[in-house]
Amino acid sequence: MALAQEKYYTTEDYYNMPEEIRAELIEGQIVYMATPSTQHQRISGRLYAAIFNYINAKGGDCEVFPAPFSVQLCKEDDTIVEPDISVICDPDKITERGCLGAPDWIIEIVSPSNAKHDYITKLSLYSNANVKEYWIIDAEQNKIYVYDLQDNKLVLSPYTFRDKIKVGIYEDFYIDFSDLNLNI
């Protein structure tokens, strides 16, 4: 008896899914995503605002996008992710569908149902796609893990929600988590 084979989905299959379905396409497989919690949205919204305000005040060329925002990391790959926050400094990567190519900085906020996805799967995908900086924010652990993927290193000790963290892709941008009023 033959074993059933998994269906391989393409980027076109992904883009033809109904808009209300929250999912990512990881190497041809659909990975469904949970609806974000209130705390997840609070963190995402406040970080987005801090990043947007910094870029706007500096007159920077980068753009920040909150989820849902599709990121196809490599043109020839059937992988599309929806990071919680994407910062893209190359305007040629921005399309009507989202981002085609690696963003410069990605932030993922861990949901209990997808922790492995953010810590392992996405770290590998982002590293292989040449994302410069990747932050994992884990509200349950009160930790922020900062990966400098250009130098392929993890900051030695994780940060907490009381710390001020330097953004690696900018020379003078720091996010002070204690000022974000996250009530954790």
Buried (B, 14 or more C-beta within 10 A) or exposed (E): EEEEEEEEBEBEBBEEEEEEEBBBBBEBBBBEBEEBEEBBBBBBEBBBEBBBEBBEEEEBEBBBBBBEBBBBBBEEBBBBBBBBBBBBBBEEBBEEBBBBBBBBBBBBBBBEEBBEBBBEBBBEBBBBBBBBBBBBBBBEBBBBBBBBBEEEEBBEEBBBBEBEBEBBBBEEBEBEBEEBEBEB
